[in-house]
Amino acid sequence: MEETTTIDCPYCNSETLVILDGVDGDLDLVSDCENCCRPINVKASVEDGAVVSIQAG
Ligand SMILES: [Zn+2]
């Protein structure tokens, strides 16, 4: 199952959608901002298909 969540873009401060792989555990991925198109490094923790923590940097 594909999990999505939103984060605040560190560049333009607008909310952007992040698509997670649907795997449990720690994820480290790069997601392009929908607004300014810059790549955002995202670290997320997923447990039982739910996002428990997410960090954009
Ligand atoms: Zn942005």
N, CA, C, O and the ligand as a Tripos MOL2 file, in Angstrom:
@<TRIPOS>MOLECULE
protein
  229   227    58     0     0
PROTEIN
NO_CHARGES

@<TRIPOS>ATOM
      1 N           0.8400   -1.1960    0.0000 N.3       1 MET1
      2 CA          0.0000    0.0000    0.0000 C.3       1 MET1
      3 C           0.8750    1.2460    0.0000 C.2       1 MET1
      4 O           1.8960    1.3230    0.6840 O.2       1 MET1
      5 N           0.4390    2.2030   -0.7840 N.am      2 GLU2
      6 CA          1.2170    3.4330   -0.8890 C.3       2 GLU2
      7 C           0.7390    4.4560    0.1280 C.2       2 GLU2
      8 O          -0.4510    4.7580    0.2250 O.2       2 GLU2
      9 N           1.6720    4.9670    0.8640 N.am      3 GLU3
     10 CA          1.3610    5.9210    1.9260 C.3       3 GLU3
     11 C           1.8100    7.3120    1.4890 C.2       3 GLU3
     12 O           2.9130    7.4880    0.9720 O.2       3 GLU3
     13 N           0.9430    8.2920    1.7050 N.am      4 THR4
     14 CA          1.3430    9.6620    1.4000 C.3       4 THR4
     15 C           1.2010   10.5240    2.6420 C.2       4 THR4
     16 O           0.3770   10.2550    3.5160 O.2       4 THR4
     17 N           2.0050   11.5430    2.7010 N.am      5 THR5
     18 CA          1.9260   12.4870    3.8030 C.3       5 THR5
     19 C           2.3950   13.8400    3.2920 C.2       5 THR5
     20 O           2.9480   13.9370    2.1960 O.2       5 THR5
     21 N           2.1790   14.8590    4.0650 N.am      6 THR6
     22 CA          2.6450   16.1770    3.6390 C.3       6 THR6
     23 C           3.7250   16.6860    4.5820 C.2       6 THR6
     24 O           3.7210   16.4100    5.7820 O.2       6 THR6
     25 N           4.6340   17.4280    4.0050 N.am      7 ILE7
     26 CA          5.6810   18.0750    4.8020 C.3       7 ILE7
     27 C           5.7350   19.5470    4.4020 C.2       7 ILE7
     28 O           5.2040   19.9430    3.3640 O.2       7 ILE7
     29 N           6.3750   20.3350    5.2310 N.am      8 ASP8
     30 CA          6.6220   21.7310    4.8780 C.3       8 ASP8
     31 C           7.9540   21.8240    4.1500 C.2       8 ASP8
     32 O           8.9900   21.3950    4.6590 O.2       8 ASP8
     33 N           7.9100   22.3800    2.9760 N.am      9 CYS9
     34 CA          9.1350   22.5450    2.1900 C.3       9 CYS9
     35 C          10.0850   23.4920    2.9240 C.2       9 CYS9
     36 O           9.6770   24.5850    3.3150 O.2       9 CYS9
     37 N          11.3500   23.0890    3.1180 N.am     10 PRO10
     38 CA         12.3020   23.9750    3.8050 C.3      10 PRO10
     39 C          12.7250   25.1740    2.9520 C.2      10 PRO10
     40 O          13.3020   26.1290    3.4720 O.2      10 PRO10
     41 N          12.4450   25.1300    1.6590 N.am     11 TYR11
     42 CA         12.8510   26.2220    0.7750 C.3      11 TYR11
     43 C          11.7680   27.2840    0.6360 C.2      11 TYR11
     44 O          12.0490   28.4770    0.7530 O.2      11 TYR11
     45 N          10.5210   26.8540    0.3850 N.am     12 CYS12
     46 CA          9.4620   27.8340    0.1110 C.3      12 CYS12
     47 C           8.3650   27.8100    1.1810 C.2      12 CYS12
     48 O           7.4080   28.5800    1.1030 O.2      12 CYS12
     49 N           8.5000   26.9220    2.1880 N.am     13 ASN13
     50 CA          7.5640   26.8640    3.3170 C.3      13 ASN13
     51 C           6.1380   26.4640    2.9680 C.2      13 ASN13
     52 O           5.2410   26.6150    3.7980 O.2      13 ASN13
     53 N           5.9110   25.9660    1.7780 N.am     14 SER14
     54 CA          4.5680   25.5030    1.4630 C.3      14 SER14
     55 C           4.4940   23.9930    1.6670 C.2      14 SER14
     56 O           5.5100   23.2990    1.6440 O.2      14 SER14
     57 N           3.2870   23.5030    1.8650 N.am     15 GLU15
     58 CA          3.1010   22.0700    2.0560 C.3      15 GLU15
     59 C           3.2730   21.3330    0.7460 C.2      15 GLU15
     60 O           2.7750   21.7650   -0.2940 O.2      15 GLU15
     61 N           3.9700   20.2330    0.8030 N.am     16 THR16
     62 CA          4.1300   19.4200   -0.3950 C.3      16 THR16
     63 C           3.9280   17.9520   -0.0430 C.2      16 THR16
     64 O           4.2120   17.5120    1.0710 O.2      16 THR16
     65 N           3.4350   17.2180   -1.0150 N.am     17 LEU17
     66 CA          3.0850   15.8250   -0.7960 C.3      17 LEU17
     67 C           4.3110   14.9290   -0.9480 C.2      17 LEU17
     68 O           5.1080   15.0890   -1.8730 O.2      17 LEU17
     69 N           4.4430   13.9880   -0.0250 N.am     18 VAL18
     70 CA          5.5210   13.0000   -0.1020 C.3      18 VAL18
     71 C           4.8860   11.6260   -0.2250 C.2      18 VAL18
     72 O           3.9880   11.2720    0.5390 O.2      18 VAL18
     73 N           5.3550   10.8660   -1.1810 N.am     19 ILE19
     74 CA          4.8620    9.4960   -1.3430 C.3      19 ILE19
     75 C           5.8730    8.5420   -0.7300 C.2      19 ILE19
     76 O           7.0370    8.5000   -1.1300 O.2      19 ILE19
     77 N           5.4060    7.7810    0.2430 N.am     20 LEU20
     78 CA          6.2660    6.7940    0.8940 C.3      20 LEU20
     79 C           6.0350    5.4400    0.2460 C.2      20 LEU20
     80 O           5.0040    5.1950   -0.3800 O.2      20 LEU20
     81 N           7.0000    4.5860    0.4090 N.am     21 ASP21
     82 CA          6.9710    3.3130   -0.2950 C.3      21 ASP21
     83 C           6.0120    2.2950    0.2920 C.2      21 ASP21
     84 O           5.7500    1.2680   -0.3350 O.2      21 ASP21
     85 N           5.4880    2.5490    1.4640 N.am     22 GLY22
     86 CA          4.6020    1.5880    2.0870 C.3      22 GLY22
     87 C           5.3240    0.4860    2.8190 C.2      22 GLY22
     88 O           4.7330   -0.5390    3.1600 O.2      22 GLY22
     89 N           6.6130    0.6970    3.0610 N.am     23 VAL23
     90 CA          7.3590   -0.2820    3.8370 C.3      23 VAL23
     91 C           7.5530    0.2430    5.2490 C.2      23 VAL23
     92 O           7.6770    1.4490    5.4660 O.2      23 VAL23
     93 N           7.5760   -0.6660    6.1950 N.am     24 ASP24
     94 CA          7.8070   -0.2690    7.5740 C.3      24 ASP24
     95 C           9.2940   -0.0130    7.8130 C.2      24 ASP24
     96 O          10.1590   -0.5710    7.1390 O.2      24 ASP24
     97 N           9.5570    0.8330    8.7750 N.am     25 GLY25
     98 CA         10.9350    1.1020    9.1500 C.3      25 GLY25
     99 C          11.3360    2.5230    8.8270 C.2      25 GLY25
    100 O          10.4960    3.3900    8.5870 O.2      25 GLY25
    101 N          12.6400    2.7420    8.8250 N.am     26 ASP26
    102 CA         13.1570    4.0750    8.5620 C.3      26 ASP26
    103 C          13.3670    4.2740    7.0680 C.2      26 ASP26
    104 O          13.9750    3.4450    6.3910 O.2      26 ASP26
    105 N          12.8550    5.3810    6.5750 N.am     27 LEU27
    106 CA         12.9950    5.7060    5.1610 C.3      27 LEU27
    107 C          13.8580    6.9410    5.0140 C.2      27 LEU27
    108 O          13.8180    7.8580    5.8340 O.2      27 LEU27
    109 N          14.6300    6.9420    3.9590 N.am     28 ASP28
    110 CA         15.4700    8.0740    3.6280 C.3      28 ASP28
    111 C          15.2780    8.3150    2.1370 C.2      28 ASP28
    112 O          15.7420    7.5280    1.3120 O.2      28 ASP28
    113 N          14.6000    9.3950    1.7950 N.am     29 LEU29
    114 CA         14.3050    9.5850    0.3800 C.3      29 LEU29
    115 C          14.3870   11.0490   -0.0040 C.2      29 LEU29
    116 O          14.4570   11.9380    0.8440 O.2      29 LEU29
    117 N          14.3780   11.2720   -1.3140 N.am     30 VAL30
    118 CA         14.3880   12.6330   -1.8380 C.3      30 VAL30
    119 C          13.0890   12.8550   -2.5790 C.2      30 VAL30
    120 O          12.7250   12.0790   -3.4630 O.2      30 VAL30
    121 N          12.3800   13.9330   -2.2100 N.am     31 SER31
    122 CA         11.1090   14.2450   -2.8380 C.3      31 SER31
    123 C          11.1650   15.6700   -3.3790 C.2      31 SER31
    124 O          11.5820   16.5940   -2.6800 O.2      31 SER31
    125 N          10.7390   15.8390   -4.6320 N.am     32 ASP32
    126 CA         10.7340   17.1830   -5.2030 C.3      32 ASP32
    127 C           9.5220   17.9560   -4.7160 C.2      32 ASP32
    128 O           8.4070   17.4340   -4.7180 O.2      32 ASP32
    129 N           9.7330   19.1910   -4.3020 N.am     33 CYS33
    130 CA          8.6480   20.0490   -3.8590 C.3      33 CYS33
    131 C           7.6960   20.3270   -5.0200 C.2      33 CYS33
    132 O           8.1280   20.6230   -6.1340 O.2      33 CYS33
    133 N           6.3910   20.2280   -4.7450 N.am     34 GLU34
    134 CA          5.4010   20.4830   -5.7950 C.3      34 GLU34
    135 C           5.3730   21.9490   -6.1860 C.2      34 GLU34
    136 O           4.9480   22.3020   -7.2860 O.2      34 GLU34
    137 N           5.8200   22.7860   -5.2920 N.am     35 ASN35
    138 CA          5.7140   24.2270   -5.5030 C.3      35 ASN35
    139 C           6.9530   24.8160   -6.1790 C.2      35 ASN35
    140 O           6.8450   25.4810   -7.2090 O.2      35 ASN35
    141 N           8.1340   24.5680   -5.5960 N.am     36 CYS36
    142 CA          9.3560   25.1640   -6.1330 C.3      36 CYS36
    143 C          10.2480   24.1430   -6.8340 C.2      36 CYS36
    144 O          11.2880   24.4990   -7.3880 O.2      36 CYS36
    145 N           9.8340   22.8620   -6.8100 N.am     37 CYS37
    146 CA         10.5160   21.7970   -7.5500 C.3      37 CYS37
    147 C          11.9310   21.4980   -7.0580 C.2      37 CYS37
    148 O          12.6920   20.8200   -7.7480 O.2      37 CYS37
    149 N          12.2850   21.9890   -5.8870 N.am     38 ARG38
    150 CA         13.6040   21.6750   -5.3690 C.3      38 ARG38
    151 C          13.5740   20.3410   -4.6380 C.2      38 ARG38
    152 O          12.5640   19.9880   -4.0290 O.2      38 ARG38
    153 N          14.6670   19.6040   -4.6940 N.am     39 PRO39
    154 CA         14.7040   18.3030   -4.0130 C.3      39 PRO39
    155 C          14.8190   18.4720   -2.5040 C.2      39 PRO39
    156 O          15.6680   19.2210   -2.0200 O.2      39 PRO39
    157 N          13.9650   17.7770   -1.7680 N.am     40 ILE40
    158 CA         13.9690   17.8310   -0.3110 C.3      40 ILE40
    159 C          14.3810   16.4640    0.2060 C.2      40 ILE40
    160 O          13.8220   15.4450   -0.1970 O.2      40 ILE40
    161 N          15.3530   16.4460    1.0930 N.am     41 ASN41
    162 CA         15.7150   15.1910    1.7540 C.3      41 ASN41
    163 C          14.7200   14.9190    2.8770 C.2      41 ASN41
    164 O          14.5170   15.7540    3.7580 O.2      41 ASN41
    165 N          14.1130   13.7540    2.8340 N.am     42 VAL42
    166 CA         13.0840   13.4050    3.8130 C.3      42 VAL42
    167 C          13.5240   12.1580    4.5700 C.2      42 VAL42
    168 O          13.9030   11.1500    3.9740 O.2      42 VAL42
    169 N          13.4640   12.2490    5.8870 N.am     43 LYS43
    170 CA         13.6870   11.0760    6.7310 C.3      43 LYS43
    171 C          12.3710   10.7670    7.4330 C.2      43 LYS43
    172 O          11.7930   11.6410    8.0790 O.2      43 LYS43
    173 N          11.9010    9.5500    7.3130 N.am     44 ALA44
    174 CA         10.6240    9.1880    7.9110 C.3      44 ALA44
    175 C          10.7300    7.8440    8.6090 C.2      44 ALA44
    176 O          11.5230    6.9830    8.2270 O.2      44 ALA44
    177 N           9.9090    7.6830    9.6450 N.am     45 SER45
    178 CA          9.7630    6.3860   10.3010 C.3      45 SER45
    179 C           8.3290    5.9240   10.1190 C.2      45 SER45
    180 O           7.3900    6.6650   10.4100 O.2      45 SER45
    181 N           8.1590    4.7090    9.6400 N.am     46 VAL46
    182 CA          6.8390    4.1580    9.3820 C.3      46 VAL46
    183 C           6.6480    2.8940   10.2070 C.2      46 VAL46
    184 O           7.4850    1.9920   10.1940 O.2      46 VAL46
    185 N           5.5280    2.8470   10.9250 N.am     47 GLU47
    186 CA          5.1930    1.6580   11.7020 C.3      47 GLU47
    187 C           3.7790    1.2230   11.3750 C.2      47 GLU47
    188 O           2.8430    2.0160   11.4810 O.2      47 GLU47
    189 N           3.6190   -0.0220   10.9810 N.am     48 ASP48
    190 CA          2.3110   -0.5760   10.6140 C.3      48 ASP48
    191 C           1.5840    0.2950    9.6000 C.2      48 ASP48
    192 O           0.3710    0.4830    9.6910 O.2      48 ASP48
    193 N           2.3230    0.8210    8.6410 N.am     49 GLY49
    194 CA          1.7140    1.6020    7.5790 C.3      49 GLY49
    195 C           1.3770    3.0320    7.9470 C.2      49 GLY49
    196 O           0.8020    3.7600    7.1380 O.2      49 GLY49
    197 N           1.7290    3.4500    9.1670 N.am     50 ALA50
    198 CA          1.4530    4.8170    9.5870 C.3      50 ALA50
    199 C           2.7630    5.5530    9.8410 C.2      50 ALA50
    200 O           3.7180    4.9950   10.3820 O.2      50 ALA50
    201 N           2.7820    6.8100    9.4390 N.am     51 VAL51
    202 CA          3.9770    7.6170    9.6310 C.3      51 VAL51
    203 C           4.0540    8.0570   11.0920 C.2      51 VAL51
    204 O           3.1600    8.7470   11.5820 O.2      51 VAL51
    205 N           5.1100    7.6650   11.7820 N.am     52 VAL52
    206 CA          5.2510    8.0550   13.1820 C.3      52 VAL52
    207 C           6.1250    9.2920   13.3350 C.2      52 VAL52
    208 O           5.9590   10.0610   14.2820 O.2      52 VAL52
    209 N           7.0480    9.4830   12.4120 N.am     53 SER53
    210 CA          7.8160   10.7150   12.4380 C.3      53 SER53
    211 C           8.3270   11.0260   11.0490 C.2      53 SER53
    212 O           8.6360   10.1260   10.2680 O.2      53 SER53
    213 N           8.4110   12.3190   10.7470 N.am     54 ILE54
    214 CA          8.9160   12.7240    9.4440 C.3      54 ILE54
    215 C           9.6660   14.0290    9.6020 C.2      54 ILE54
    216 O           9.2570   14.9290   10.3360 O.2      54 ILE54
    217 N          10.7770   14.1000    8.8890 N.am     55 GLN55
    218 CA         11.6510   15.2400    9.0080 C.3      55 GLN55
    219 C          12.1350   15.6560    7.6310 C.2      55 GLN55
    220 O          12.5940   14.8180    6.8560 O.2      55 GLN55
    221 N          12.0390   16.9280    7.3220 N.am     56 ALA56
    222 CA         12.5270   17.4330    6.0520 C.3      56 ALA56
    223 C          13.7690   18.2650    6.2720 C.2      56 ALA56
    224 O          13.8260   19.0640    7.2070 O.2      56 ALA56
    225 N          14.7300   18.0930    5.4530 N.am     57 GLY57
    226 CA         15.9610   18.8670    5.6060 C.3      57 GLY57
    227 C          16.6590   19.1090    4.2980 C.2      57 GLY57
    228 O          17.7110   19.7480    4.2680 O.2      57 GLY57
    229 ZN          9.2750   24.2860   -2.0960 Zn       58 ZN58
@<TRIPOS>BOND
     1     1     2 1
     2     2     3 1
     3     3     4 2
     4     3     5 am
     5     5     6 1
     6     6     7 1
     7     7     8 2
     8     7     9 am
     9     9    10 1
    10    10    11 1
    11    11    12 2
    12    11    13 am
    13    13    14 1
    14    14    15 1
    15    15    16 2
    16    15    17 am
    17    17    18 1
    18    18    19 1
    19    19    20 2
    20    19    21 am
    21    21    22 1
    22    22    23 1
    23    23    24 2
    24    23    25 am
    25    25    26 1
    26    26    27 1
    27    27    28 2
    28    27    29 am
    29    29    30 1
    30    30    31 1
    31    31    32 2
    32    31    33 am
    33    33    34 1
    34    34    35 1
    35    35    36 2
    36    35    37 am
    37    37    38 1
    38    38    39 1
    39    39    40 2
    40    39    41 am
    41    41    42 1
    42    42    43 1
    43    43    44 2
    44    43    45 am
    45    45    46 1
    46    46    47 1
    47    47    48 2
    48    47    49 am
    49    49    50 1
    50    50    51 1
    51    51    52 2
    52    51    53 am
    53    53    54 1
    54    54    55 1
    55    55    56 2
    56    55    57 am
    57    57    58 1
    58    58    59 1
    59    59    60 2
    60    59    61 am
    61    61    62 1
    62    62    63 1
    63    63    64 2
    64    63    65 am
    65    65    66 1
    66    66    67 1
    67    67    68 2
    68    67    69 am
    69    69    70 1
    70    70    71 1
    71    71    72 2
    72    71    73 am
    73    73    74 1
    74    74    75 1
    75    75    76 2
    76    75    77 am
    77    77    78 1
    78    78    79 1
    79    79    80 2
    80    79    81 am
    81    81    82 1
    82    82    83 1
    83    83    84 2
    84    83    85 am
    85    85    86 1
    86    86    87 1
    87    87    88 2
    88    87    89 am
    89    89    90 1
    90    90    91 1
    91    91    92 2
    92    91    93 am
    93    93    94 1
    94    94    95 1
    95    95    96 2
    96    95    97 am
    97    97    98 1
    98    98    99 1
    99    99   100 2
   100    99   101 am
   101   101   102 1
   102   102   103 1
   103   103   104 2
   104   103   105 am
   105   105   106 1
   106   106   107 1
   107   107   108 2
   108   107   109 am
   109   109   110 1
   110   110   111 1
   111   111   112 2
   112   111   113 am
   113   113   114 1
   114   114   115 1
   115   115   116 2
   116   115   117 am
   117   117   118 1
   118   118   119 1
   119   119   120 2
   120   119   121 am
   121   121   122 1
   122   122   123 1
   123   123   124 2
   124   123   125 am
   125   125   126 1
   126   126   127 1
   127   127   128 2
   128   127   129 am
   129   129   130 1
   130   130   131 1
   131   131   132 2
   132   131   133 am
   133   133   134 1
   134   134   135 1
   135   135   136 2
   136   135   137 am
   137   137   138 1
   138   138   139 1
   139   139   140 2
   140   139   141 am
   141   141   142 1
   142   142   143 1
   143   143   144 2
   144   143   145 am
   145   145   146 1
   146   146   147 1
   147   147   148 2
   148   147   149 am
   149   149   150 1
   150   150   151 1
   151   151   152 2
   152   151   153 am
   153   153   154 1
   154   154   155 1
   155   155   156 2
   156   155   157 am
   157   157   158 1
   158   158   159 1
   159   159   160 2
   160   159   161 am
   161   161   162 1
   162   162   163 1
   163   163   164 2
   164   163   165 am
   165   165   166 1
   166   166   167 1
   167   167   168 2
   168   167   169 am
   169   169   170 1
   170   170   171 1
   171   171   172 2
   172   171   173 am
   173   173   174 1
   174   174   175 1
   175   175   176 2
   176   175   177 am
   177   177   178 1
   178   178   179 1
   179   179   180 2
   180   179   181 am
   181   181   182 1
   182   182   183 1
   183   183   184 2
   184   183   185 am
   185   185   186 1
   186   186   187 1
   187   187   188 2
   188   187   189 am
   189   189   190 1
   190   190   191 1
   191   191   192 2
   192   191   193 am
   193   193   194 1
   194   194   195 1
   195   195   196 2
   196   195   197 am
   197   197   198 1
   198   198   199 1
   199   199   200 2
   200   199   201 am
   201   201   202 1
   202   202   203 1
   203   203   204 2
   204   203   205 am
   205   205   206 1
   206   206   207 1
   207   207   208 2
   208   207   209 am
   209   209   210 1
   210   210   211 1
   211   211   212 2
   212   211   213 am
   213   213   214 1
   214   214   215 1
   215   215   216 2
   216   215   217 am
   217   217   218 1
   218   218   219 1
   219   219   220 2
   220   219   221 am
   221   221   222 1
   222   222   223 1
   223   223   224 2
   224   223   225 am
   225   225   226 1
   226   226   227 1
   227   227   228 2
@<TRIPOS>SUBSTRUCTURE
     1 MET1         2 RESIDUE 1 A MET
     2 GLU2         6 RESIDUE 1 A GLU
     3 GLU3        10 RESIDUE 1 A GLU
     4 THR4        14 RESIDUE 1 A THR
     5 THR5        18 RESIDUE 1 A THR
     6 THR6        22 RESIDUE 1 A THR
     7 ILE7        26 RESIDUE 1 A ILE
     8 ASP8        30 RESIDUE 1 A ASP
     9 CYS9        34 RESIDUE 1 A CYS
    10 PRO10       38 RESIDUE 1 A PRO
    11 TYR11       42 RESIDUE 1 A TYR
    12 CYS12       46 RESIDUE 1 A CYS
    13 ASN13       50 RESIDUE 1 A ASN
    14 SER14       54 RESIDUE 1 A SER
    15 GLU15       58 RESIDUE 1 A GLU
    16 THR16       62 RESIDUE 1 A THR
    17 LEU17       66 RESIDUE 1 A LEU
    18 VAL18       70 RESIDUE 1 A VAL
    19 ILE19       74 RESIDUE 1 A ILE
    20 LEU20       78 RESIDUE 1 A LEU
    21 ASP21       82 RESIDUE 1 A ASP
    22 GLY22       86 RESIDUE 1 A GLY
    23 VAL23       90 RESIDUE 1 A VAL
    24 ASP24       94 RESIDUE 1 A ASP
    25 GLY25       98 RESIDUE 1 A GLY
    26 ASP26      102 RESIDUE 1 A ASP
    27 LEU27      106 RESIDUE 1 A LEU
    28 ASP28      110 RESIDUE 1 A ASP
    29 LEU29      114 RESIDUE 1 A LEU
    30 VAL30      118 RESIDUE 1 A VAL
    31 SER31      122 RESIDUE 1 A SER
    32 ASP32      126 RESIDUE 1 A ASP
    33 CYS33      130 RESIDUE 1 A CYS
    34 GLU34      134 RESIDUE 1 A GLU
    35 ASN35      138 RESIDUE 1 A ASN
    36 CYS36      142 RESIDUE 1 A CYS
    37 CYS37      146 RESIDUE 1 A CYS
    38 ARG38      150 RESIDUE 1 A ARG
    39 PRO39      154 RESIDUE 1 A PRO
    40 ILE40      158 RESIDUE 1 A ILE
    41 ASN41      162 RESIDUE 1 A ASN
    42 VAL42      166 RESIDUE 1 A VAL
    43 LYS43      170 RESIDUE 1 A LYS
    44 ALA44      174 RESIDUE 1 A ALA
    45 SER45      178 RESIDUE 1 A SER
    46 VAL46      182 RESIDUE 1 A VAL
    47 GLU47      186 RESIDUE 1 A GLU
    48 ASP48      190 RESIDUE 1 A ASP
    49 GLY49      194 RESIDUE 1 A GLY
    50 ALA50      198 RESIDUE 1 A ALA
    51 VAL51      202 RESIDUE 1 A VAL
    52 VAL52      206 RESIDUE 1 A VAL
    53 SER53      210 RESIDUE 1 A SER
    54 ILE54      214 RESIDUE 1 A ILE
    55 GLN55      218 RESIDUE 1 A GLN
    56 ALA56      222 RESIDUE 1 A ALA
    57 GLY57      226 RESIDUE 1 A GLY
    58 ZN58       229 GROUP 0 **** ****
